[in-house]
Amino acid sequence: MELLVQMWCPFEDSPMDRALYLWGCARAGCQGGDGTVRAWRGLRYNEKYAIKLERKLAKQREREQQKADALAEEAKKKAAGKINPFSMKNSTSAPNPFGLGAQLFGDVSPSSGQDGSATTAGAARVDDDEEFASDDDDDSASEKSLVTAMASTSISDSESPWKAAPSYPALYLSTVSEYISAPPKFKLPPGTQIIDPSEEDGKAGGKDVAWASECYENSLDVDQVFDKFSKRVESEPEQCVRYELKGAPLPFSSDATFKRLFPDPKQEPLPVTKPAFKVVQPQKRVYDPSSIPTCPSCGSPRVFECQLMPNVINVLSIGSGGEKLTDEQRRKAVEKVLKKGDKDARGSMEWGTCMIFSCEKDCCLDANKMESKEAWREEYVLIQWDA
């Protein structure tokens, strides 16, 4: 199997380094079968980032606590402002029976609360600046250590197995937000009329209307799912991977996989008696991931994470390599394909899209179901073939 896509996709607020590796087979005999495309999730505990993340979460909790305290203090002041100054209970508790100025006209020195809130906001900004500065220092230190390690590393050609392994240039993908533009609306000039030829022929006395009953392509036979997929691809034809964690996949066609993920909705019983006659609106299919197997490690449900788009096949297609064959070699190759086919021949992959579903909790457990600092787990893949 060849490596199709490798993605660096750690979860938010997670101390684990995380990557997805998507592998595929281009053998002709494997097309249309299960396991042609497989996905693996690699996890590794990042100790430095875990310390930084804990510091960030602690400051976030502190800011939330300060905000809650400020709201409580504000509510307390509002409640105190509603006290009746002429109440006997309040006047007897005051040391000065004539000291009602603060209750009648408000506090004359409110600057203390404002100074406190301003100081809190200023302290929060200082904490953010210090956090960003420390993050930049940590990143620069990590880059320096990586450069030093790479400079001091040497690979011997005679001992390294990488010498015999094939090498392929990397193809980097840029990420953009998905944007679907609205279809253009054409404006007709004023006074323009659209004339239907069939209506005109009917008005002309029914002449030359025999063609109107001719059977053409039935619109009901068009795969609406594939049509929607094609329109989405037209808006971004160079898209290779569609990533939407905990979102809904974009089905390729209305095959068994589509019916599994988007099952038939439950229809209300339609009464046929005249007194109980009513109009039942058609129900739409809704994405339902309940048929996806749960994570075998922790038992948590799997969620949709990403899917491969058809352009990956075009980007990763392998040419003939420019090898020149003799007439005899070419004749034997053609005979082999015509007689029994070359199942080991590596050609183009024939799937329409591949959907990857990963563990919702992004678990990192060992064989004994205990927390581990690194793990490799295979995730679930559904393939829709280009039939």
DRENGUVEX-98438 format. One record per residue (C-alpha): residue number from 0; residue in one letter; x, y, z. Coordinates in steps of 0.02 Angstrom, whole numbers, plus 50000, padded with zeros to 5 digits. Layout:
<nodes>
<i=NUM aa=A xx=X yy=Y zz=Z> .
...
</nodes>
This chain:
<nodes>
<i=0 aa=M xx=50000 yy=50000 zz=50000> .
<i=1 aa=E xx=50056 yy=50176 zz=49963> .
<i=2 aa=L xx=50044 yy=50325 zz=50079> .
<i=3 aa=L xx=49908 yy=50438 zz=50009> .
<i=4 aa=V xx=49892 yy=50577 zz=50137> .
<i=5 aa=Q xx=49978 yy=50618 zz=50301> .
<i=6 aa=M xx=49893 yy=50750 zz=50410> .
<i=7 aa=W xx=49950 yy=50838 zz=50568> .
<i=8 aa=C xx=49784 yy=50861 zz=50660> .
<i=9 aa=P xx=49798 yy=50870 zz=50851> .
<i=10 aa=F xx=49640 yy=50897 zz=50950> .
<i=11 aa=E xx=49612 yy=51066 zz=51032> .
<i=12 aa=D xx=49669 yy=51076 zz=51214> .
<i=13 aa=S xx=49750 yy=50904 zz=51203> .
<i=14 aa=P xx=49930 yy=50870 zz=51258> .
<i=15 aa=M xx=49948 yy=50734 zz=51126> .
<i=16 aa=D xx=50037 yy=50755 zz=50960> .
<i=17 aa=R xx=49919 yy=50678 zz=50833> .
<i=18 aa=A xx=49935 yy=50629 zz=50651> .
<i=19 aa=L xx=49828 yy=50534 zz=50527> .
<i=20 aa=Y xx=49905 yy=50418 zz=50398> .
<i=21 aa=L xx=49794 yy=50365 zz=50252> .
<i=22 aa=W xx=49856 yy=50219 zz=50148> .
<i=23 aa=G xx=49786 yy=50151 zz=49985> .
<i=24 aa=C xx=49817 yy=50012 zz=49861> .
<i=25 aa=A xx=49820 yy=50044 zz=49674> .
<i=26 aa=R xx=49824 yy=49861 zz=49619> .
<i=27 aa=A xx=49690 yy=49819 zz=49493> .
<i=28 aa=G xx=49638 yy=49664 zz=49590> .
<i=29 aa=C xx=49605 yy=49764 zz=49749> .
<i=30 aa=Q xx=49488 yy=49892 zz=49673> .
<i=31 aa=G xx=49310 yy=49872 zz=49735> .
<i=32 aa=G xx=49357 yy=49771 zz=49888> .
<i=33 aa=D xx=49362 yy=49807 zz=50074> .
<i=34 aa=G xx=49525 yy=49866 zz=50149> .
<i=35 aa=T xx=49585 yy=49953 zz=49991> .
<i=36 aa=V xx=49605 yy=50114 zz=50091> .
<i=37 aa=R xx=49655 yy=50108 zz=50275> .
<i=38 aa=A xx=49680 yy=50244 zz=50405> .
<i=39 aa=W xx=49795 yy=50246 zz=50557> .
<i=40 aa=R xx=49799 yy=50370 zz=50700> .
<i=41 aa=G xx=49967 yy=50404 zz=50784> .
<i=42 aa=L xx=49976 yy=50482 zz=50958> .
<i=43 aa=R xx=50123 yy=50539 zz=51063> .
<i=44 aa=Y xx=50125 yy=50634 zz=51227> .
<i=45 aa=N xx=50207 yy=50806 zz=51212> .
<i=46 aa=E xx=50275 yy=50847 zz=51384> .
<i=47 aa=K xx=50328 yy=51026 zz=51343> .
<i=48 aa=Y xx=50162 yy=51070 zz=51267> .
<i=49 aa=A xx=50071 yy=50985 zz=51412> .
<i=50 aa=I xx=50156 yy=51104 zz=51535> .
<i=51 aa=K xx=50113 yy=51253 zz=51425> .
<i=52 aa=L xx=49933 yy=51192 zz=51406> .
<i=53 aa=E xx=49912 yy=51168 zz=51594> .
<i=54 aa=R xx=49975 yy=51346 zz=51624> .
<i=55 aa=K xx=49855 yy=51411 zz=51492> .
<i=56 aa=L xx=49706 yy=51318 zz=51565> .
<i=57 aa=A xx=49750 yy=51376 zz=51742> .
<i=58 aa=K xx=49751 yy=51558 zz=51685> .
<i=59 aa=Q xx=49589 yy=51531 zz=51594> .
<i=60 aa=R xx=49508 yy=51460 zz=51751> .
<i=61 aa=E xx=49576 yy=51607 zz=51852> .
<i=62 aa=R xx=49503 yy=51733 zz=51730> .
<i=63 aa=E xx=49335 yy=51644 zz=51734> .
<i=64 aa=Q xx=49337 yy=51648 zz=51925> .
<i=65 aa=Q xx=49379 yy=51834 zz=51924> .
<i=66 aa=K xx=49237 yy=51866 zz=51803> .
<i=67 aa=A xx=49116 yy=51768 zz=51912> .
<i=68 aa=D xx=49172 yy=51864 zz=52067> .
<i=69 aa=A xx=49149 yy=52030 zz=51975> .
<i=70 aa=L xx=48973 yy=51981 zz=51921> .
<i=71 aa=A xx=48930 yy=51928 zz=52099> .
<i=72 aa=E xx=48996 yy=52093 zz=52168> .
<i=73 aa=E xx=48896 yy=52190 zz=52040> .
<i=74 aa=A xx=48738 yy=52094 zz=52083> .
<i=75 aa=K xx=48770 yy=52128 zz=52267> .
<i=76 aa=K xx=48785 yy=52316 zz=52235> .
<i=77 aa=K xx=48624 yy=52316 zz=52133> .
<i=78 aa=A xx=48534 yy=52226 zz=52274> .
<i=79 aa=A xx=48601 yy=52352 zz=52401> .
<i=80 aa=G xx=48539 yy=52496 zz=52293> .
<i=81 aa=K xx=48361 yy=52433 zz=52308> .
<i=82 aa=I xx=48358 yy=52453 zz=52500> .
<i=83 aa=N xx=48220 yy=52569 zz=52565> .
<i=84 aa=P xx=48309 yy=52714 zz=52654> .
<i=85 aa=F xx=48155 yy=52747 zz=52762> .
<i=86 aa=S xx=48147 yy=52571 zz=52830> .
<i=87 aa=M xx=48165 yy=52562 zz=53020> .
<i=88 aa=K xx=48274 yy=52407 zz=53011> .
<i=89 aa=N xx=48401 yy=52490 zz=52899> .
<i=90 aa=S xx=48401 yy=52655 zz=52995> .
<i=91 aa=T xx=48430 yy=52575 zz=53165> .
<i=92 aa=S xx=48578 yy=52476 zz=53103> .
<i=93 aa=A xx=48664 yy=52634 zz=53039> .
<i=94 aa=P xx=48784 yy=52718 zz=53163> .
<i=95 aa=N xx=48729 yy=52893 zz=53110> .
<i=96 aa=P xx=48538 yy=52913 zz=53104> .
<i=97 aa=F xx=48560 yy=53060 zz=52984> .
<i=98 aa=G xx=48689 yy=52973 zz=52874> .
<i=99 aa=L xx=48570 yy=52934 zz=52733> .
<i=100 aa=G xx=48669 yy=53025 zz=52601> .
<i=101 aa=A xx=48747 yy=52868 zz=52530> .
<i=102 aa=Q xx=48579 yy=52779 zz=52524> .
<i=103 aa=L xx=48483 yy=52926 zz=52450> .
<i=104 aa=F xx=48610 yy=52995 zz=52329> .
<i=105 aa=G xx=48722 yy=52843 zz=52302> .
<i=106 aa=D xx=48902 yy=52813 zz=52347> .
<i=107 aa=V xx=49008 yy=52970 zz=52329> .
<i=108 aa=S xx=49168 yy=52872 zz=52301> .
<i=109 aa=P xx=49133 yy=52739 zz=52167> .
<i=110 aa=S xx=49308 yy=52755 zz=52097> .
<i=111 aa=S xx=49373 yy=52612 zz=52203> .
<i=112 aa=G xx=49267 yy=52481 zz=52113> .
<i=113 aa=Q xx=49312 yy=52551 zz=51942> .
<i=114 aa=D xx=49496 yy=52553 zz=51986> .
<i=115 aa=G xx=49483 yy=52372 zz=52041> .
<i=116 aa=S xx=49399 yy=52317 zz=51879> .
<i=117 aa=A xx=49524 yy=52415 zz=51775> .
<i=118 aa=T xx=49667 yy=52338 zz=51872> .
<i=119 aa=T xx=49594 yy=52164 zz=51844> .
<i=120 aa=A xx=49577 yy=52193 zz=51656> .
<i=121 aa=G xx=49753 yy=52263 zz=51649> .
<i=122 aa=A xx=49821 yy=52113 zz=51743> .
<i=123 aa=A xx=49732 yy=51996 zz=51622> .
<i=124 aa=R xx=49812 yy=52085 zz=51473> .
<i=125 aa=V xx=49982 yy=52074 zz=51556> .
<i=126 aa=D xx=49957 yy=51888 zz=51586> .
<i=127 aa=D xx=49909 yy=51864 zz=51403> .
<i=128 aa=D xx=50063 yy=51959 zz=51345> .
<i=129 aa=E xx=50175 yy=51857 zz=51459> .
<i=130 aa=E xx=50093 yy=51696 zz=51397> .
<i=131 aa=F xx=50120 yy=51741 zz=51214> .
<i=132 aa=A xx=50300 yy=51792 zz=51250> .
<i=133 aa=S xx=50335 yy=51628 zz=51339> .
<i=134 aa=D xx=50256 yy=51531 zz=51196> .
<i=135 aa=D xx=50368 yy=51620 zz=51071> .
<i=136 aa=D xx=50521 yy=51583 zz=51177> .
<i=137 aa=D xx=50474 yy=51399 zz=51190> .
<i=138 aa=D xx=50444 yy=51386 zz=51002> .
<i=139 aa=S xx=50610 yy=51468 zz=50961> .
<i=140 aa=A xx=50700 yy=51353 zz=51084> .
<i=141 aa=S xx=50616 yy=51201 zz=51006> .
<i=142 aa=E xx=50667 yy=51256 zz=50831> .
<i=143 aa=K xx=50847 yy=51283 zz=50886> .
<i=144 aa=S xx=50855 yy=51111 zz=50967> .
<i=145 aa=L xx=50781 yy=51031 zz=50811> .
<i=146 aa=V xx=50907 yy=51117 zz=50697> .
<i=147 aa=T xx=51049 yy=51064 zz=50812> .
<i=148 aa=A xx=50989 yy=50883 zz=50815> .
<i=149 aa=M xx=50973 yy=50878 zz=50625> .
<i=150 aa=A xx=51146 yy=50952 zz=50601> .
<i=151 aa=S xx=51225 yy=50823 zz=50716> .
<i=152 aa=T xx=51136 yy=50675 zz=50635> .
<i=153 aa=S xx=51223 yy=50576 zz=50499> .
<i=154 aa=I xx=51158 yy=50424 zz=50405> .
<i=155 aa=S xx=51280 yy=50300 zz=50336> .
<i=156 aa=D xx=51233 yy=50243 zz=50161> .
<i=157 aa=S xx=51304 yy=50070 zz=50190> .
<i=158 aa=E xx=51207 yy=50035 zz=50350> .
<i=159 aa=S xx=51044 yy=50129 zz=50330> .
<i=160 aa=P xx=50896 yy=50035 zz=50255> .
<i=161 aa=W xx=50832 yy=50201 zz=50185> .
<i=162 aa=K xx=50959 yy=50186 zz=50044> .
<i=163 aa=A xx=50862 yy=50042 zz=49964> .
<i=164 aa=A xx=50689 yy=50117 zz=49996> .
<i=165 aa=P xx=50606 yy=50216 zz=49856> .
<i=166 aa=S xx=50598 yy=50404 zz=49877> .
<i=167 aa=Y xx=50456 yy=50515 zz=49822> .
<i=168 aa=P xx=50445 yy=50705 zz=49829> .
<i=169 aa=A xx=50322 yy=50775 zz=49955> .
<i=170 aa=L xx=50166 yy=50865 zz=49895> .
<i=171 aa=Y xx=50106 yy=50993 zz=50021> .
<i=172 aa=L xx=49922 yy=51041 zz=50035> .
<i=173 aa=S xx=49860 yy=51212 zz=50086> .
<i=174 aa=T xx=49706 yy=51227 zz=50197> .
<i=175 aa=V xx=49562 yy=51346 zz=50162> .
<i=176 aa=S xx=49389 yy=51364 zz=50235> .
<i=177 aa=E xx=49250 yy=51286 zz=50135> .
<i=178 aa=Y xx=49149 yy=51418 zz=50044> .
<i=179 aa=I xx=49005 yy=51378 zz=49928> .
<i=180 aa=S xx=48961 yy=51524 zz=49816> .
<i=181 aa=A xx=48780 yy=51556 zz=49771> .
<i=182 aa=P xx=48728 yy=51512 zz=49593> .
<i=183 aa=P xx=48726 yy=51662 zz=49476> .
<i=184 aa=K xx=48559 yy=51743 zz=49440> .
<i=185 aa=F xx=48533 yy=51801 zz=49262> .
<i=186 aa=K xx=48433 yy=51960 zz=49238> .
<i=187 aa=L xx=48330 yy=51975 zz=49080> .
<i=188 aa=P xx=48311 yy=52144 zz=48994> .
<i=189 aa=P xx=48146 yy=52234 zz=49023> .
<i=190 aa=G xx=48008 yy=52178 zz=48906> .
<i=191 aa=T xx=48087 yy=52007 zz=48870> .
<i=192 aa=Q xx=47965 yy=51862 zz=48856> .
<i=193 aa=I xx=48005 yy=51677 zz=48868> .
<i=194 aa=I xx=47900 yy=51578 zz=48746> .
<i=195 aa=D xx=47873 yy=51391 zz=48764> .
<i=196 aa=P xx=47866 yy=51310 zz=48590> .
<i=197 aa=S xx=47748 yy=51174 zz=48651> .
<i=198 aa=E xx=47621 yy=51303 zz=48708> .
<i=199 aa=E xx=47635 yy=51396 zz=48543> .
<i=200 aa=D xx=47608 yy=51235 zz=48444> .
<i=201 aa=G xx=47457 yy=51194 zz=48549> .
<i=202 aa=K xx=47384 yy=51366 zz=48516> .
<i=203 aa=A xx=47414 yy=51342 zz=48330> .
<i=204 aa=G xx=47283 yy=51207 zz=48318> .
<i=205 aa=G xx=47380 yy=51057 zz=48379> .
<i=206 aa=K xx=47499 yy=51047 zz=48231> .
<i=207 aa=D xx=47669 yy=50964 zz=48250> .
<i=208 aa=V xx=47641 yy=50917 zz=48432> .
<i=209 aa=A xx=47678 yy=50732 zz=48409> .
<i=210 aa=W xx=47856 yy=50761 zz=48469> .
<i=211 aa=A xx=47790 yy=50824 zz=48636> .
<i=212 aa=S xx=47750 yy=50646 zz=48692> .
<i=213 aa=E xx=47925 yy=50584 zz=48649> .
<i=214 aa=C xx=48013 yy=50500 zz=48797> .
<i=215 aa=Y xx=48173 yy=50587 zz=48845> .
<i=216 aa=E xx=48285 yy=50568 zz=48994> .
<i=217 aa=N xx=48183 yy=50549 zz=49152> .
<i=218 aa=S xx=48242 yy=50672 zz=49284> .
<i=219 aa=L xx=48193 yy=50548 zz=49420> .
<i=220 aa=D xx=48332 yy=50431 zz=49362> .
<i=221 aa=V xx=48466 yy=50561 zz=49397> .
<i=222 aa=D xx=48566 yy=50523 zz=49554> .
<i=223 aa=Q xx=48530 yy=50676 zz=49660> .
<i=224 aa=V xx=48668 yy=50631 zz=49783> .
<i=225 aa=F xx=48800 yy=50623 zz=49646> .
<i=226 aa=D xx=48733 yy=50784 zz=49571> .
<i=227 aa=K xx=48756 yy=50873 zz=49738> .
<i=228 aa=F xx=48930 yy=50800 zz=49756> .
<i=229 aa=S xx=48978 yy=50857 zz=49581> .
<i=230 aa=K xx=48918 yy=51034 zz=49613> .
<i=231 aa=R xx=49020 yy=51041 zz=49773> .
<i=232 aa=V xx=49175 yy=50980 zz=49681> .
<i=233 aa=E xx=49147 yy=51108 zz=49543> .
<i=234 aa=S xx=49162 yy=51248 zz=49671> .
<i=235 aa=E xx=49336 yy=51185 zz=49724> .
<i=236 aa=P xx=49399 yy=51060 zz=49593> .
<i=237 aa=E xx=49575 yy=51053 zz=49666> .
<i=238 aa=Q xx=49516 yy=50996 zz=49837> .
<i=239 aa=C xx=49604 yy=50837 zz=49895> .
<i=240 aa=V xx=49543 yy=50818 zz=50075> .
<i=241 aa=R xx=49383 yy=50879 zz=50155> .
<i=242 aa=Y xx=49408 yy=50897 zz=50344> .
<i=243 aa=E xx=49261 yy=50926 zz=50462> .
<i=244 aa=L xx=49287 yy=50848 zz=50633> .
<i=245 aa=K xx=49121 yy=50791 zz=50709> .
<i=246 aa=G xx=49032 yy=50851 zz=50553> .
<i=247 aa=A xx=48936 yy=50760 zz=50418> .
<i=248 aa=P xx=49016 yy=50675 zz=50267> .
<i=249 aa=L xx=48978 yy=50723 zz=50089> .
<i=250 aa=P xx=48916 yy=50564 zz=50003> .
<i=251 aa=F xx=48972 yy=50522 zz=49827> .
<i=252 aa=S xx=48821 yy=50426 zz=49765> .
<i=253 aa=S xx=48661 yy=50345 zz=49828> .
<i=254 aa=D xx=48735 yy=50173 zz=49854> .
<i=255 aa=A xx=48726 yy=50057 zz=50005> .
<i=256 aa=T xx=48851 yy=50164 zz=50101> .
<i=257 aa=F xx=48742 yy=50317 zz=50077> .
<i=258 aa=K xx=48587 yy=50224 zz=50136> .
<i=259 aa=R xx=48684 yy=50164 zz=50287> .
<i=260 aa=L xx=48739 yy=50338 zz=50340> .
<i=261 aa=F xx=48580 yy=50425 zz=50285> .
<i=262 aa=P xx=48442 yy=50297 zz=50320> .
<i=263 aa=D xx=48264 yy=50312 zz=50257> .
<i=264 aa=P xx=48162 yy=50425 zz=50371> .
<i=265 aa=K xx=48011 yy=50356 zz=50460> .
<i=266 aa=Q xx=47856 yy=50401 zz=50361> .
<i=267 aa=E xx=47695 yy=50446 zz=50449> .
<i=268 aa=P xx=47548 yy=50334 zz=50406> .
<i=269 aa=L xx=47446 yy=50410 zz=50267> .
<i=270 aa=P xx=47258 yy=50402 zz=50300> .
<i=271 aa=V xx=47151 yy=50360 zz=50150> .
<i=272 aa=T xx=46979 yy=50397 zz=50221> .
<i=273 aa=K xx=46902 yy=50561 zz=50168> .
<i=274 aa=P xx=46868 yy=50634 zz=50342> .
<i=275 aa=A xx=47048 yy=50603 zz=50398> .
<i=276 aa=F xx=47127 yy=50663 zz=50238> .
<i=277 aa=K xx=47288 yy=50761 zz=50263> .
<i=278 aa=V xx=47443 yy=50808 zz=50167> .
<i=279 aa=V xx=47604 yy=50722 zz=50224> .
<i=280 aa=Q xx=47763 yy=50818 zz=50186> .
<i=281 aa=P xx=47907 yy=50713 zz=50118> .
<i=282 aa=Q xx=48040 yy=50679 zz=50249> .
<i=283 aa=K xx=48223 yy=50717 zz=50216> .
<i=284 aa=R xx=48365 yy=50600 zz=50253> .
<i=285 aa=V xx=48470 yy=50647 zz=50405> .
<i=286 aa=Y xx=48648 yy=50593 zz=50441> .
<i=287 aa=D xx=48648 yy=50453 zz=50571> .
<i=288 aa=P xx=48819 yy=50384 zz=50626> .
<i=289 aa=S xx=48746 yy=50249 zz=50738> .
<i=290 aa=S xx=48794 yy=50114 zz=50612> .
<i=291 aa=I xx=48980 yy=50155 zz=50628> .
<i=292 aa=P xx=49070 yy=50032 zz=50743> .
<i=293 aa=T xx=49131 yy=50102 zz=50908> .
<i=294 aa=C xx=49315 yy=50119 zz=50953> .
<i=295 aa=P xx=49382 yy=49946 zz=50998> .
<i=296 aa=S xx=49504 yy=50020 zz=51125> .
<i=297 aa=C xx=49391 yy=50125 zz=51236> .
<i=298 aa=G xx=49216 yy=50089 zz=51170> .
<i=299 aa=S xx=49179 yy=50271 zz=51129> .
<i=300 aa=P xx=49081 yy=50313 zz=50973> .
<i=301 aa=R xx=49173 yy=50359 zz=50815> .
<i=302 aa=V xx=49141 yy=50526 zz=50731> .
<i=303 aa=F xx=49171 yy=50584 zz=50554> .
<i=304 aa=E xx=49337 yy=50672 zz=50535> .
<i=305 aa=C xx=49383 yy=50688 zz=50351> .
<i=306 aa=Q xx=49363 yy=50615 zz=50178> .
<i=307 aa=L xx=49471 yy=50596 zz=50024> .
<i=308 aa=M xx=49411 yy=50686 zz=49869> .
<i=309 aa=P xx=49434 yy=50623 zz=49689> .
<i=310 aa=N xx=49572 yy=50747 zz=49650> .
<i=311 aa=V xx=49691 yy=50646 zz=49760> .
<i=312 aa=I xx=49692 yy=50513 zz=49624> .
<i=313 aa=N xx=49742 yy=50641 zz=49494> .
<i=314 aa=V xx=49880 yy=50715 zz=49602> .
<i=315 aa=L xx=49954 yy=50546 zz=49649> .
<i=316 aa=S xx=49931 yy=50459 zz=49481> .
<i=317 aa=I xx=50084 yy=50363 zz=49424> .
<i=318 aa=G xx=50136 yy=50372 zz=49242> .
<i=319 aa=S xx=50221 yy=50241 zz=49139> .
<i=320 aa=G xx=50390 yy=50306 zz=49192> .
<i=321 aa=G xx=50448 yy=50333 zz=49014> .
<i=322 aa=E xx=50506 yy=50153 zz=48992> .
<i=323 aa=K xx=50520 yy=50099 zz=48811> .
<i=324 aa=L xx=50455 yy=49924 zz=48774> .
<i=325 aa=T xx=50498 yy=49817 zz=48626> .
<i=326 aa=D xx=50364 yy=49751 zz=48511> .
<i=327 aa=E xx=50377 yy=49579 zz=48591> .
<i=328 aa=Q xx=50360 yy=49647 zz=48768> .
<i=329 aa=R xx=50212 yy=49754 zz=48718> .
<i=330 aa=R xx=50127 yy=49605 zz=48633> .
<i=331 aa=K xx=50148 yy=49496 zz=48788> .
<i=332 aa=A xx=50080 yy=49632 zz=48900> .
<i=333 aa=V xx=49926 yy=49652 zz=48792> .
<i=334 aa=E xx=49896 yy=49464 zz=48786> .
<i=335 aa=K xx=49911 yy=49453 zz=48976> .
<i=336 aa=V xx=49780 yy=49588 zz=49001> .
<i=337 aa=L xx=49660 yy=49515 zz=48872> .
<i=338 aa=K xx=49671 yy=49335 zz=48932> .
<i=339 aa=K xx=49667 yy=49341 zz=49121> .
<i=340 aa=G xx=49705 yy=49518 zz=49169> .
<i=341 aa=D xx=49850 yy=49580 zz=49271> .
<i=342 aa=K xx=49782 yy=49595 zz=49448> .
<i=343 aa=D xx=49951 yy=49651 zz=49513> .
<i=344 aa=A xx=49962 yy=49795 zz=49389> .
<i=345 aa=R xx=49963 yy=49962 zz=49476> .
<i=346 aa=G xx=49848 yy=50082 zz=49389> .
<i=347 aa=S xx=49727 yy=50214 zz=49445> .
<i=348 aa=M xx=49618 yy=50197 zz=49600> .
<i=349 aa=E xx=49433 yy=50186 zz=49563> .
<i=350 aa=W xx=49347 yy=50253 zz=49718> .
<i=351 aa=G xx=49241 yy=50411 zz=49722> .
<i=352 aa=T xx=49272 yy=50459 zz=49903> .
<i=353 aa=C xx=49340 yy=50381 zz=50062> .
<i=354 aa=M xx=49266 yy=50432 zz=50231> .
<i=355 aa=I xx=49370 yy=50416 zz=50390> .
<i=356 aa=F xx=49287 yy=50398 zz=50560> .
<i=357 aa=S xx=49397 yy=50414 zz=50715> .
<i=358 aa=C xx=49377 yy=50393 zz=50903> .
<i=359 aa=E xx=49280 yy=50537 zz=50978> .
<i=360 aa=K xx=49387 yy=50539 zz=51137> .
<i=361 aa=D xx=49550 yy=50516 zz=51041> .
<i=362 aa=C xx=49598 yy=50380 zz=51165> .
<i=363 aa=C xx=49778 yy=50329 zz=51194> .
<i=364 aa=L xx=49770 yy=50160 zz=51282> .
<i=365 aa=D xx=49886 yy=50012 zz=51284> .
<i=366 aa=A xx=49840 yy=49829 zz=51266> .
<i=367 aa=N xx=49784 yy=49824 zz=51449> .
<i=368 aa=K xx=49665 yy=49973 zz=51426> .
<i=369 aa=M xx=49782 yy=50085 zz=51527> .
<i=370 aa=E xx=49832 yy=50263 zz=51484> .
<i=371 aa=S xx=49987 yy=50268 zz=51377> .
<i=372 aa=K xx=50101 yy=50406 zz=51313> .
<i=373 aa=E xx=50099 yy=50343 zz=51134> .
<i=374 aa=A xx=49991 yy=50229 zz=51029> .
<i=375 aa=W xx=49946 yy=50177 zz=50853> .
<i=376 aa=R xx=49763 yy=50141 zz=50816> .
<i=377 aa=E xx=49676 yy=50096 zz=50654> .
<i=378 aa=E xx=49518 yy=50193 zz=50620> .
<i=379 aa=Y xx=49363 yy=50151 zz=50519> .
<i=380 aa=V xx=49353 yy=50189 zz=50333> .
<i=381 aa=L xx=49201 yy=50184 zz=50218> .
<i=382 aa=I xx=49231 yy=50186 zz=50030> .
<i=383 aa=Q xx=49110 yy=50237 zz=49894> .
<i=384 aa=W xx=49164 yy=50169 zz=49727> .
<i=385 aa=D xx=49152 yy=50255 zz=49558> .
<i=386 aa=A xx=49042 yy=50124 zz=49476> .
</nodes>
